[in-house]
Amino acid sequence: MKLTPMLGRIVPRVALLLAVVATFVLALGLQAPNEGDVAWYQWMIHDWAAGHLPYLSHPVEYPPYALGIFLLPWLMGDGGYLINFMILALGLDVLVKLFLGWPRYRALYLAEQSWRAWLPLVLYSLAELFLGYFMLQRYDIWPMLLSVAGLFLAYRKRWFVAGLLLALGIGAKLYPLLFVLPLAAWAWQNGGKALKSYVLGGIAGLLPLAVISFLVPWWNFLLIQGGRGLQVESLPASVLWVAHLWWGVSAVWVRSTAWYELQGPIAFAAVPWVKVIFGVTVLLSVALSTVAVWQQKLKLTLPRLANLLLLPLTAFVIFNPVFSPQYMIWLIPFAAIAVLDSTWWPAVPLLVACVFVPSIYPVPDYFTGLQGLHCAALVTRNLLVLASWVGLVVLGATGVKFSFAESAHSPQEK
């Protein structure tokens, strides 16, 4: 009996079963108590309803479209705000699975029909088993869905809607801004009309921000985020914390506002340098991703496009002085698709890293300083994400190198 036909029968059934099981496991989290973030979202809406404008009456650490997300559960009934918020998140997770497994979109992964086209749904469902807490108790699944939808629609040449969704994602969480230039390069390769439609969609999505600018200084959220120190989960903080545990290097694990940071002389001195490295690596990663997409021309496959978009996103996550556990939600759908690329291995560490997230938060010693295996889980997760970024850099640089080499050796037109 040949293996491929057998896999063609088994894998689709396993994928659908796993997607259903993962959704059911995620739904069990609907019984979880409110751990703080959702309560903060609800308080902001209460303050807004009382006539106090956000960004003026109190600081807000999110872009304006996030407030629209926070408003929806309140409109469904303030008394059930938490359960309403989580039900909406659960519904969005189902939409993500539909994007990954629906036949129309699954056909975009591979040129031929194959059981491998089910892998993104399988891998996403497995990864979310370790991230379910954050999917329901944070709003990151909203911009993640907008980003994934933008990826698929851009690849299907729905340029206006792709630009619109990407702009809405930027207005909700900012990080989809990393995809603007690479997808613009892809649109340009498809012609000036495609680029124009993509830009018009982005303008339409960002236009409300221009209107809101006359009412409130919403851009102040950048000052809040920019003023933060080394969050304990970040790569530099984890290295410093290990140095503290092993060699007694000065570092203090403390609560700061609504998050935990490492403080002390070394941490304070490192913050400016960490932010410089963060800015440089993200900008270089965006540039490399954009050039690589451009050089691929119209030969670009959807898995390769997902891989190249992972490059700036992974840089944004791993070099950020703030690395909250829910950031992994941003990565997993792109990594699940990128596994189908011919250069698949840089995406795998991102999916494996999800396994360690429950050992980082919420655990009892998180609030006083991770110890033992919990600390090891934190360091392992960060090293896996860092290894993925290195692999993605190699992928991007190799693609550009080969493309230039092909151009140099191609016969000149007479």
C-alpha positions in Angstrom: 0.0 0.0 0.0 1.4 3.3 -1.0 2.0 5.8 1.7 0.8 9.0 -0.1 -2.8 7.8 -0.8 -3.1 6.6 2.8 -1.9 10.0 4.1 -4.3 11.7 1.8 -7.2 9.9 3.6 -5.9 10.0 7.1 -4.4 13.5 7.4 -7.6 15.5 6.5 -9.6 13.6 9.1 -6.9 14.1 11.7 -6.7 17.8 10.9 -10.4 18.4 11.2 -10.7 16.3 14.4 -7.7 18.2 15.9 -9.2 21.5 15.0 -12.5 20.6 16.7 -10.7 19.2 19.8 -8.5 22.4 20.0 -11.6 24.6 19.8 -13.3 22.5 22.5 -10.3 22.8 24.8 -10.1 26.5 24.2 -13.8 26.7 25.1 -13.1 25.2 28.5 -11.3 28.4 29.3 -14.6 30.3 29.2 -14.9 29.2 32.8 -11.7 31.0 33.8 -11.8 34.0 36.1 -10.9 37.5 35.0 -7.1 37.8 35.6 -6.8 41.6 35.1 -6.4 42.6 31.5 -10.1 42.2 30.5 -11.1 44.1 33.7 -8.9 46.9 32.5 -10.5 46.9 29.1 -13.9 47.1 30.7 -12.9 49.9 33.0 -11.7 51.9 30.0 -15.1 51.5 28.4 -16.9 52.5 31.6 -14.8 55.6 31.8 -15.6 56.4 28.2 -19.3 55.8 28.8 -19.1 58.3 31.7 -18.1 61.0 29.3 -14.3 60.9 29.8 -12.3 60.8 26.6 -9.6 58.2 26.5 -6.0 59.5 26.1 -7.1 62.7 27.9 -8.8 61.6 31.1 -6.4 58.6 31.6 -3.5 57.1 29.7 -4.2 54.3 27.2 -1.5 52.0 26.1 -3.2 50.8 23.0 -4.0 52.3 19.6 -7.6 53.7 19.1 -9.1 50.7 17.2 -8.4 48.6 20.2 -11.1 50.6 22.0 -13.6 49.5 19.4 -12.7 45.9 20.2 -13.2 46.6 23.9 -16.5 48.2 23.2 -18.1 45.2 21.6 -18.5 43.0 24.7 -19.9 46.0 26.6 -22.6 46.4 23.9 -23.5 42.8 24.3 -24.1 43.4 28.0 -21.9 44.9 30.6 -22.9 42.3 33.3 -21.4 39.5 31.2 -18.4 41.5 29.8 -15.8 38.8 30.5 -17.7 35.9 29.0 -18.8 38.1 26.0 -15.1 39.1 25.4 -14.0 35.4 25.5 -16.9 34.2 23.3 -15.9 36.8 20.6 -12.3 35.6 20.9 -13.4 32.0 20.5 -15.4 32.9 17.4 -12.3 34.6 15.9 -10.3 31.5 16.5 -12.8 29.5 14.5 -12.4 32.1 11.6 -8.6 31.7 11.7 -9.1 27.9 11.4 -11.4 28.4 8.5 -8.7 30.5 6.7 -6.2 27.8 7.3 -8.4 24.8 6.4 -11.1 26.0 3.9 -10.6 24.4 0.5 -10.4 27.7 -1.4 -7.5 28.9 0.8 -5.9 25.5 1.3 -5.5 25.3 -2.5 -3.2 28.4 -2.3 -0.5 26.5 -0.3 0.6 24.0 -2.9 0.5 23.7 -6.7 -1.0 20.2 -6.4 -3.6 18.8 -4.1 -1.7 17.1 -1.3 -2.2 16.0 2.3 0.5 18.5 3.2 -2.0 21.3 2.6 -3.6 20.3 5.9 -0.5 20.9 7.9 -1.1 24.6 8.7 -4.4 23.7 10.3 -2.8 20.9 12.2 0.1 22.9 13.5 -2.0 25.9 14.4 -4.4 23.8 16.4 -1.6 22.1 18.2 0.1 25.4 19.0 -3.0 27.0 20.4 -3.4 24.3 22.9 -0.5 25.9 24.8 -1.8 29.5 24.2 -5.5 29.2 24.9 -5.3 31.2 28.1 -4.0 34.2 26.3 -6.3 33.9 23.3 -9.3 34.3 25.6 -7.9 36.8 28.1 -6.2 39.1 25.7 -7.3 40.8 22.5 -4.3 39.8 20.3 -6.3 37.4 18.3 -8.1 40.3 16.7 -5.1 41.9 15.0 -3.7 38.4 14.3 -6.9 37.5 12.3 -6.7 40.8 10.4 -3.1 40.1 9.5 -3.7 36.5 8.4 -6.8 37.6 6.4 -4.6 40.4 4.8 -2.0 37.8 3.8 -4.5 35.5 2.1 -6.4 38.3 0.4 -3.2 39.9 -0.9 -2.1 36.6 -2.3 -5.5 36.3 -4.0 -5.0 39.8 -5.5 -7.8 41.4 -3.4 -5.6 44.4 -2.9 -8.0 47.0 -1.6 -9.5 44.7 1.1 -6.0 43.4 2.0 -4.8 47.0 2.5 -7.9 47.8 4.5 -7.6 44.9 6.8 -3.9 45.6 7.4 -4.7 49.2 8.3 -7.3 48.0 10.7 -4.8 45.7 12.3 -2.3 48.6 12.6 -5.0 50.7 14.3 -5.6 47.9 16.8 -2.1 46.7 17.7 0.5 48.5 15.5 2.7 45.4 14.7 0.9 44.7 11.3 2.8 47.9 10.2 5.7 45.5 9.7 3.9 43.9 6.7 3.1 47.1 4.9 6.3 47.4 2.8 6.8 43.7 2.0 3.2 43.5 0.8 3.5 46.8 -1.1 6.5 45.2 -2.9 4.3 42.2 -3.8 1.5 44.5 -5.0 4.0 46.5 -7.1 5.2 43.3 -8.8 1.6 42.7 -9.8 1.3 46.1 -11.5 0.7 49.7 -10.7 -3.1 49.2 -10.5 -2.6 46.6 -7.8 -0.3 48.9 -5.8 -2.8 51.8 -6.1 -5.7 49.6 -4.9 -3.6 48.3 -2.0 -2.6 51.9 -1.0 -6.2 53.1 -1.2 -7.4 50.3 1.0 -4.7 51.3 3.6 -5.8 54.9 3.4 -9.4 54.0 3.9 -8.5 51.9 7.0 -6.4 54.6 8.5 -8.8 57.5 7.7 -10.7 57.2 11.0 -7.4 57.7 12.9 -7.0 61.1 11.1 -10.5 62.1 12.3 -9.8 60.9 15.9 -6.6 63.0 15.9 -8.8 66.1 16.1 -10.4 64.8 19.3 -7.7 63.1 21.3 -3.9 62.7 21.2 -4.1 59.0 20.6 -0.5 58.7 19.6 0.4 59.1 23.3 0.2 55.4 23.6 3.6 55.3 21.9 5.0 57.2 24.8 3.7 54.7 27.3 5.1 51.8 25.4 8.4 53.6 24.7 8.9 54.4 28.3 8.8 50.9 29.5 11.9 49.1 30.9 13.0 45.5 30.5 9.9 43.3 30.8 10.9 40.1 32.6 10.1 37.8 29.7 12.2 39.7 27.1 15.4 38.2 25.8 17.8 40.6 27.5 15.9 40.4 30.8 16.0 36.6 30.7 19.7 36.6 30.2 20.2 39.1 33.0 17.9 37.1 35.3 20.0 33.9 34.7 23.1 35.9 35.4 21.5 37.0 38.7 20.5 33.4 39.7 23.8 31.8 38.8 26.4 34.5 39.5 24.6 37.0 41.8 24.5 39.8 39.2 22.4 42.7 40.5 18.8 42.5 39.3 15.4 42.9 41.0 12.2 41.3 39.7 9.5 43.9 40.5 5.9 44.8 39.5 5.7 48.0 37.4 2.2 49.3 36.7 0.5 46.3 35.1 3.5 44.3 34.2 6.8 42.9 35.7 10.2 44.3 34.9 13.8 43.6 35.8 15.3 46.7 37.6 18.7 47.5 38.9 21.8 49.4 37.7 22.6 46.9 34.9 19.0 46.8 33.7 18.6 50.6 33.7 21.9 51.0 31.8 20.9 48.3 29.3 17.5 49.8 28.4 18.7 52.4 25.9 21.0 49.9 24.1 18.3 47.3 24.0 15.9 49.8 22.3 18.6 50.8 19.8 19.2 47.2 18.9 15.5 46.6 18.7 15.0 49.5 16.3 17.9 48.6 14.1 17.1 44.9 13.8 13.4 45.5 13.1 14.2 48.1 10.4 16.9 45.9 8.8 14.5 42.9 8.9 11.7 44.9 7.2 14.1 46.1 4.5 15.5 42.5 3.9 12.0 41.1 3.8 10.8 43.8 1.3 13.8 43.3 -1.0 13.4 39.5 -0.8 9.7 39.8 -1.7 10.6 42.1 -4.6 13.3 39.8 -5.9 11.0 36.8 -5.9 8.8 38.6 -8.5 5.7 36.7 -9.4 7.2 33.3 -8.5 6.4 33.9 -4.9 4.4 31.2 -3.2 2.0 31.8 -0.3 4.2 29.8 2.2 7.3 31.7 1.0 5.4 35.0 1.5 4.4 33.9 5.0 8.0 33.0 5.7 9.3 36.4 4.6 6.7 38.2 6.6 7.8 36.3 9.7 11.2 37.8 9.4 10.3 41.4 10.6 7.6 40.0 12.9 10.0 37.7 14.7 12.6 40.5 15.0 9.9 42.7 16.5 9.1 40.0 19.1 12.5 38.7 20.1 14.4 42.0 20.3 11.6 43.9 21.9 12.3 45.1 25.5 8.7 43.9 26.0 7.9 40.3 25.2 4.5 39.5 26.7 3.5 35.8 26.4 0.5 36.6 24.1 3.0 37.8 21.4 3.3 34.2 20.4 -0.3 34.4 19.1 0.9 36.7 16.4 3.5 34.2 15.1 1.7 30.9 15.0 -0.5 31.2 11.9 2.3 32.5 9.8 4.7 29.8 11.1 2.1 27.1 10.4 1.8 28.3 6.8 5.5 28.8 6.4 6.2 25.1 7.2 5.0 24.3 3.7 7.8 26.4 2.2 10.8 24.7 0.7 12.9 26.4 3.5 10.6 25.3 6.3 12.9 24.9 9.3 13.0 28.5 10.5 9.2 28.3 11.3 9.5 25.2 13.3 11.2 26.7 16.4 8.4 29.2 16.7 5.8 26.5 16.9 7.9 24.5 19.4 8.4 27.6 21.5 4.7 27.6 22.3 5.1 24.5 24.3 7.1 26.4 27.0 4.7 29.3 27.4 2.4 27.7 30.1 5.6 27.1 32.2 6.3 30.9 32.1 2.9 32.4 32.9 0.7 32.0 34.9 2.9 30.1 37.4 3.3 30.9 41.1 6.9 32.1 41.0 6.3 34.4 38.1 5.2 37.1 40.6 8.4 36.9 42.6 10.9 35.7 40.0 11.0 32.6 37.8 13.1 29.8 39.3 14.4 26.4 38.2 12.5 24.7 35.3 10.2 27.8 34.9 13.3 30.0 34.3 14.7 27.3 31.9 11.4 27.4 30.0 11.7 31.1 29.6 15.2 31.0 28.3 14.4 28.1 26.0 11.5 29.8 24.5 13.5 33.0 23.8 16.4 31.0 22.3 14.0 29.2 20.0 12.5 32.4 18.7 16.0 33.9 18.3 17.1 30.8 16.3 14.1 31.2 14.1 15.0 34.9 13.4 18.5 33.9 12.5 17.2 31.3 10.1 14.7 33.7 8.6 17.6 36.2 8.0 19.5 33.5 6.2 16.4 32.7 4.1 15.8 36.4 3.2 19.5 37.0 2.4 19.8 33.8 0.4 16.7 34.6 -1.7 18.1 38.1 -2.5 21.5 36.7 -3.3 20.2 34.0 -5.6 17.8 36.5 -7.3 20.7 38.9 -8.0 22.9 36.1 -9.2 20.1 35.0 -11.6 19.8 38.5 -12.9 23.5 38.8 -13.4 23.7 35.6 -15.4 20.6 36.0 -17.4 21.0 36.7 -21.1 20.8 40.4 -22.0 18.0 41.5 -24.3 19.2 42.7 -27.7 
